[in-house]
Amino acid sequence: MLIHKILRAQEWRQFQAEGRTEGAPVDLSDGYIHFSTAAQLPGTLSRHFADEHDLVLVSCDAASLGDALKWEPSRGGDLFPHLYRALEMGDVVSWRPLARGPDGQHQTGVS
């Protein structure tokens, strides 16, 4: 199963340059890296990134993240994947810029 991390373009560039990331400011504050499943992405985008541009969608294989990945209740009791270690470039299966569709909404292209 793929899980997804949304990064701002500058966060993605820093991740690429360093080969690892502790995440965005909210991740550093919470002590883990926030991920979303494909089904959770639209809600995450609308709640936390509605006014953001230049976003990058980073996808990882949940099984390959091992015991550091915990599924914990969040919005509405839904279980969200949280990574309790740095995210390494080797963890990334794919990445791509998140474009906006004609309706102005981010288009994830994942299912």
Backbone as JSON Lines, residues from 0, in Angstrom:
{"i":0,"aa":"M","n":[0.83,-1.17,0.0],"ca":[0.0,0.0,0.0],"c":[0.89,1.25,0.0]}
{"i":1,"aa":"L","n":[0.57,2.17,-0.89],"ca":[1.3,3.42,-0.91],"c":[0.65,4.42,0.05]}
{"i":2,"aa":"I","n":[1.5,5.16,0.74],"ca":[1.06,6.28,1.56],"c":[1.78,7.52,1.03]}
{"i":3,"aa":"H","n":[1.24,8.69,1.35],"ca":[1.68,9.9,0.67],"c":[1.98,11.03,1.65]}
{"i":4,"aa":"K","n":[3.04,11.75,1.32],"ca":[3.46,12.94,2.08],"c":[3.4,14.13,1.14]}
{"i":5,"aa":"I","n":[2.78,15.2,1.59],"ca":[2.72,16.43,0.81],"c":[3.81,17.35,1.33]}
{"i":6,"aa":"L","n":[4.66,17.81,0.42],"ca":[5.73,18.73,0.78],"c":[5.62,19.99,-0.07]}
{"i":7,"aa":"R","n":[5.99,21.1,0.51],"ca":[6.13,22.33,-0.26],"c":[7.39,22.2,-1.1]}
{"i":8,"aa":"A","n":[7.43,22.92,-2.21],"ca":[8.55,22.77,-3.14],"c":[9.9,22.98,-2.46]}
{"i":9,"aa":"Q","n":[10.01,23.96,-1.58],"ca":[11.29,24.2,-0.92],"c":[11.64,23.06,0.04]}
{"i":10,"aa":"E","n":[10.63,22.45,0.68],"ca":[10.87,21.3,1.55],"c":[11.36,20.1,0.72]}
{"i":11,"aa":"W","n":[10.75,19.93,-0.46],"ca":[11.18,18.86,-1.36],"c":[12.61,19.08,-1.82]}
{"i":12,"aa":"R","n":[12.96,20.28,-2.2],"ca":[14.34,20.57,-2.65],"c":[15.35,20.29,-1.54]}
{"i":13,"aa":"Q","n":[15.01,20.67,-0.32],"ca":[15.9,20.41,0.81],"c":[16.03,18.91,1.06]}
{"i":14,"aa":"F","n":[14.94,18.18,0.97],"ca":[14.94,16.73,1.11],"c":[15.84,16.1,0.06]}
{"i":15,"aa":"Q","n":[15.72,16.53,-1.18],"ca":[16.56,16.0,-2.25],"c":[18.03,16.29,-1.97]}
{"i":16,"aa":"A","n":[18.33,17.5,-1.55],"ca":[19.72,17.9,-1.32],"c":[20.35,17.12,-0.16]}
{"i":17,"aa":"E","n":[19.58,16.89,0.9],"ca":[20.11,16.24,2.1],"c":[19.93,14.73,2.1]}
{"i":18,"aa":"G","n":[19.01,14.23,1.27],"ca":[18.77,12.79,1.2],"c":[17.9,12.25,2.33]}
{"i":19,"aa":"R","n":[17.42,13.14,3.18],"ca":[16.55,12.75,4.3],"c":[15.84,14.0,4.78]}
{"i":20,"aa":"T","n":[14.73,13.79,5.49],"ca":[14.0,14.91,6.07],"c":[13.34,14.47,7.36]}
{"i":21,"aa":"E","n":[13.26,15.39,8.28],"ca":[12.5,15.19,9.51],"c":[11.08,15.7,9.31]}
{"i":22,"aa":"G","n":[10.79,16.23,8.11],"ca":[9.45,16.68,7.76],"c":[9.3,18.18,7.79]}
{"i":23,"aa":"A","n":[8.05,18.58,7.64],"ca":[7.67,19.98,7.64],"c":[7.6,20.5,9.09]}
{"i":24,"aa":"P","n":[7.43,21.8,9.28],"ca":[7.34,22.32,10.64],"c":[6.3,21.62,11.52]}
{"i":25,"aa":"V","n":[5.14,21.27,10.98],"ca":[4.12,20.57,11.77],"c":[4.62,19.19,12.21]}
{"i":26,"aa":"D","n":[5.4,18.54,11.35],"ca":[5.95,17.23,11.7],"c":[6.96,17.36,12.84]}
{"i":27,"aa":"L","n":[7.81,18.36,12.75],"ca":[8.81,18.59,13.8],"c":[8.11,18.89,15.13]}
{"i":28,"aa":"S","n":[7.06,19.67,15.07],"ca":[6.31,20.03,16.27],"c":[5.61,18.81,16.89]}
{"i":29,"aa":"D","n":[5.05,17.95,16.04],"ca":[4.3,16.79,16.54],"c":[5.18,15.59,16.87]}
{"i":30,"aa":"G","n":[6.41,15.57,16.36],"ca":[7.33,14.48,16.67],"c":[7.24,13.28,15.74]}
{"i":31,"aa":"Y","n":[6.55,13.43,14.64],"ca":[6.46,12.37,13.64],"c":[6.11,13.0,12.29]}
{"i":32,"aa":"I","n":[6.32,12.24,11.23],"ca":[6.01,12.72,9.88],"c":[4.6,12.26,9.52]}
{"i":33,"aa":"H","n":[3.77,13.22,9.18],"ca":[2.39,12.96,8.79],"c":[2.32,12.42,7.37]}
{"i":34,"aa":"F","n":[1.61,11.34,7.18],"ca":[1.31,10.79,5.86],"c":[-0.2,10.7,5.72]}
{"i":35,"aa":"S","n":[-0.66,10.45,4.5],"ca":[-2.07,10.2,4.22],"c":[-2.18,9.02,3.26]}
{"i":36,"aa":"T","n":[-3.28,8.3,3.37],"ca":[-3.59,7.29,2.35],"c":[-4.17,8.01,1.14]}
{"i":37,"aa":"A","n":[-4.36,7.3,0.06],"ca":[-4.97,7.9,-1.13],"c":[-6.35,8.47,-0.8]}
{"i":38,"aa":"A","n":[-7.13,7.74,-0.01],"ca":[-8.47,8.2,0.34],"c":[-8.44,9.43,1.24]}
{"i":39,"aa":"Q","n":[-7.39,9.6,2.02],"ca":[-7.28,10.73,2.95],"c":[-6.7,11.98,2.3]}
{"i":40,"aa":"L","n":[-6.05,11.83,1.15],"ca":[-5.38,12.97,0.51],"c":[-6.28,14.17,0.24]}
{"i":41,"aa":"P","n":[-7.46,13.99,-0.35],"ca":[-8.29,15.18,-0.62],"c":[-8.59,15.98,0.65]}
{"i":42,"aa":"G","n":[-8.9,15.31,1.73],"ca":[-9.18,16.01,2.99],"c":[-7.96,16.72,3.53]}
{"i":43,"aa":"T","n":[-6.8,16.06,3.44],"ca":[-5.55,16.68,3.91],"c":[-5.24,17.92,3.09]}
{"i":44,"aa":"L","n":[-5.4,17.81,1.78],"ca":[-5.12,18.95,0.91],"c":[-6.07,20.11,1.2]}
{"i":45,"aa":"S","n":[-7.34,19.83,1.32],"ca":[-8.3,20.93,1.54],"c":[-8.17,21.53,2.93]}
{"i":46,"aa":"R","n":[-7.81,20.73,3.9],"ca":[-7.72,21.24,5.28],"c":[-6.41,21.99,5.55]}
{"i":47,"aa":"H","n":[-5.3,21.48,5.0],"ca":[-3.99,22.03,5.35],"c":[-3.25,22.75,4.22]}
{"i":48,"aa":"F","n":[-3.69,22.54,2.97],"ca":[-2.93,23.08,1.85],"c":[-3.8,23.8,0.82]}
{"i":49,"aa":"A","n":[-5.0,24.18,1.17],"ca":[-5.94,24.77,0.21],"c":[-5.38,25.99,-0.51]}
{"i":50,"aa":"D","n":[-4.64,26.81,0.19],"ca":[-4.11,28.04,-0.41],"c":[-2.65,27.91,-0.84]}
{"i":51,"aa":"E","n":[-2.13,26.7,-0.79],"ca":[-0.72,26.47,-1.12],"c":[-0.56,26.15,-2.61]}
{"i":52,"aa":"H","n":[0.56,26.59,-3.15],"ca":[0.94,26.27,-4.53],"c":[2.31,25.62,-4.47]}
{"i":53,"aa":"D","n":[2.74,25.06,-5.59],"ca":[4.07,24.44,-5.68],"c":[4.24,23.33,-4.65]}
{"i":54,"aa":"L","n":[3.28,22.41,-4.63],"ca":[3.34,21.26,-3.75],"c":[3.86,20.04,-4.49]}
{"i":55,"aa":"V","n":[4.49,19.15,-3.75],"ca":[5.01,17.9,-4.3],"c":[4.4,16.75,-3.52]}
{"i":56,"aa":"L","n":[3.92,15.73,-4.24],"ca":[3.37,14.53,-3.61],"c":[4.44,13.45,-3.63]}
{"i":57,"aa":"V","n":[4.84,13.02,-2.44],"ca":[5.87,11.99,-2.27],"c":[5.17,10.72,-1.82]}
{"i":58,"aa":"S","n":[5.41,9.62,-2.52],"ca":[4.74,8.35,-2.21],"c":[5.76,7.32,-1.72]}
{"i":59,"aa":"C","n":[5.35,6.57,-0.7],"ca":[6.2,5.54,-0.09],"c":[5.39,4.27,0.11]}
{"i":60,"aa":"D","n":[6.07,3.14,0.09],"ca":[5.45,1.86,0.38],"c":[5.37,1.71,1.9]}
{"i":61,"aa":"A","n":[4.16,1.65,2.43],"ca":[3.97,1.58,3.88],"c":[4.7,0.4,4.49]}
{"i":62,"aa":"A","n":[4.66,-0.75,3.84],"ca":[5.28,-1.96,4.39],"c":[6.78,-1.81,4.54]}
{"i":63,"aa":"S","n":[7.41,-1.03,3.67],"ca":[8.86,-0.9,3.71],"c":[9.35,0.03,4.82]}
{"i":64,"aa":"L","n":[8.43,0.76,5.46],"ca":[8.83,1.7,6.51],"c":[8.97,1.03,7.87]}
{"i":65,"aa":"G","n":[8.56,-0.21,7.97],"ca":[8.8,-1.0,9.17],"c":[8.04,-0.53,10.39]}
{"i":66,"aa":"D","n":[8.59,-0.86,11.55],"ca":[7.93,-0.59,12.83],"c":[7.87,0.89,13.18]}
{"i":67,"aa":"A","n":[8.61,1.73,12.47],"ca":[8.58,3.17,12.75],"c":[7.29,3.81,12.24]}
{"i":68,"aa":"L","n":[6.52,3.08,11.42],"ca":[5.25,3.58,10.92],"c":[4.13,3.1,11.84]}
{"i":69,"aa":"K","n":[3.39,4.04,12.37],"ca":[2.28,3.75,13.27],"c":[0.99,4.29,12.66]}
{"i":70,"aa":"W","n":[-0.08,3.53,12.79],"ca":[-1.4,3.97,12.32],"c":[-2.17,4.46,13.55]}
{"i":71,"aa":"E","n":[-2.44,5.77,13.57],"ca":[-3.01,6.38,14.75],"c":[-4.26,7.2,14.41]}
{"i":72,"aa":"P","n":[-5.23,7.24,15.33],"ca":[-6.45,8.0,15.06],"c":[-6.18,9.49,14.97]}
{"i":73,"aa":"S","n":[-6.88,10.11,14.03],"ca":[-6.78,11.56,13.85],"c":[-8.17,12.06,13.46]}
{"i":74,"aa":"R","n":[-8.26,12.86,12.42],"ca":[-9.54,13.44,11.98],"c":[-10.67,12.43,12.02]}
{"i":75,"aa":"G","n":[-11.67,12.69,12.83],"ca":[-12.84,11.85,12.87],"c":[-12.58,10.42,13.29]}
{"i":76,"aa":"G","n":[-11.45,10.17,13.96],"ca":[-11.11,8.82,14.38],"c":[-10.49,7.96,13.29]}
{"i":77,"aa":"D","n":[-10.34,8.51,12.09],"ca":[-9.72,7.79,10.98],"c":[-8.26,7.51,11.32]}
{"i":78,"aa":"L","n":[-7.76,6.34,10.98],"ca":[-6.36,6.0,11.24],"c":[-5.46,6.59,10.15]}
{"i":79,"aa":"F","n":[-4.49,7.38,10.59],"ca":[-3.53,8.0,9.68],"c":[-2.16,7.4,9.91]}
{"i":80,"aa":"P","n":[-1.36,7.26,8.85],"ca":[0.01,6.77,9.01],"c":[0.94,7.88,9.48]}
{"i":81,"aa":"H","n":[1.68,7.59,10.55],"ca":[2.66,8.53,11.13],"c":[4.0,7.82,11.2]}
{"i":82,"aa":"L","n":[5.04,8.47,10.68],"ca":[6.38,7.89,10.67],"c":[7.21,8.5,11.79]}
{"i":83,"aa":"Y","n":[7.7,7.64,12.68],"ca":[8.48,8.07,13.84],"c":[9.97,7.89,13.6]}
{"i":84,"aa":"R","n":[10.43,8.4,12.51],"ca":[11.86,8.48,12.18],"c":[11.98,9.4,10.98]}
{"i":85,"aa":"A","n":[13.21,9.75,10.64],"ca":[13.42,10.58,9.46],"c":[13.0,9.8,8.21]}
{"i":86,"aa":"L","n":[12.49,10.52,7.24],"ca":[12.17,9.94,5.94],"c":[13.41,10.02,5.08]}
{"i":87,"aa":"E","n":[13.82,8.89,4.56],"ca":[15.02,8.81,3.72],"c":[14.63,8.82,2.24]}
{"i":88,"aa":"M","n":[15.5,9.36,1.42],"ca":[15.22,9.37,-0.02],"c":[15.02,7.95,-0.54]}
{"i":89,"aa":"G","n":[15.69,6.98,0.04],"ca":[15.52,5.59,-0.36],"c":[14.14,5.03,-0.05]}
{"i":90,"aa":"D","n":[13.38,5.7,0.81],"ca":[12.01,5.29,1.13],"c":[11.01,5.7,0.05]}
{"i":91,"aa":"V","n":[11.4,6.65,-0.78],"ca":[10.49,7.24,-1.76],"c":[10.35,6.3,-2.97]}
{"i":92,"aa":"V","n":[9.11,5.94,-3.26],"ca":[8.81,5.11,-4.43],"c":[8.62,6.0,-5.66]}
{"i":93,"aa":"S","n":[7.94,7.13,-5.46],"ca":[7.71,8.07,-6.56],"c":[7.4,9.44,-5.99]}
{"i":94,"aa":"W","n":[7.47,10.42,-6.85],"ca":[7.13,11.79,-6.47],"c":[6.69,12.53,-7.73]}
{"i":95,"aa":"R","n":[5.88,13.55,-7.51],"ca":[5.47,14.39,-8.63],"c":[4.86,15.69,-8.12]}
{"i":96,"aa":"P","n":[4.94,16.73,-8.92],"ca":[4.29,17.98,-8.54],"c":[2.77,17.78,-8.5]}
{"i":97,"aa":"L","n":[2.11,18.48,-7.6],"ca":[0.65,18.45,-7.52],"c":[0.1,19.65,-8.29]}
{"i":98,"aa":"A","n":[-0.59,19.35,-9.37],"ca":[-1.19,20.41,-10.18],"c":[-2.62,20.68,-9.69]}
{"i":99,"aa":"R","n":[-3.14,21.8,-10.1],"ca":[-4.54,22.13,-9.81],"c":[-5.36,21.89,-11.09]}
{"i":100,"aa":"G","n":[-6.54,21.35,-10.91],"ca":[-7.45,21.11,-12.03],"c":[-8.21,22.38,-12.39]}
{"i":101,"aa":"P","n":[-9.06,22.29,-13.4],"ca":[-9.86,23.44,-13.82],"c":[-10.74,24.01,-12.71]}
{"i":102,"aa":"D","n":[-11.1,23.15,-11.75],"ca":[-11.93,23.6,-10.63],"c":[-11.11,24.26,-9.52]}
{"i":103,"aa":"G","n":[-9.79,24.32,-9.71],"ca":[-8.91,24.95,-8.72],"c":[-8.45,24.0,-7.62]}
{"i":104,"aa":"Q","n":[-8.96,22.78,-7.62],"ca":[-8.58,21.8,-6.6],"c":[-7.3,21.07,-7.0]}
{"i":105,"aa":"H","n":[-6.51,20.68,-6.01],"ca":[-5.32,19.88,-6.29],"c":[-5.75,18.54,-6.87]}
{"i":106,"aa":"Q","n":[-5.04,18.08,-7.87],"ca":[-5.31,16.81,-8.52],"c":[-4.27,15.8,-8.09]}
{"i":107,"aa":"T","n":[-4.67,14.82,-7.27],"ca":[-3.7,13.88,-6.73],"c":[-3.32,12.8,-7.72]}
{"i":108,"aa":"G","n":[-4.27,12.37,-8.54],"ca":[-3.98,11.31,-9.5],"c":[-3.72,9.96,-8.86]}
{"i":109,"aa":"V","n":[-4.05,9.79,-7.59],"ca":[-3.87,8.49,-6.93],"c":[-5.23,7.94,-6.55]}
{"i":110,"aa":"S","n":[-5.26,6.62,-6.44],"ca":[-6.53,6.0,-6.02],"c":[-6.25,4.85,-5.08]}
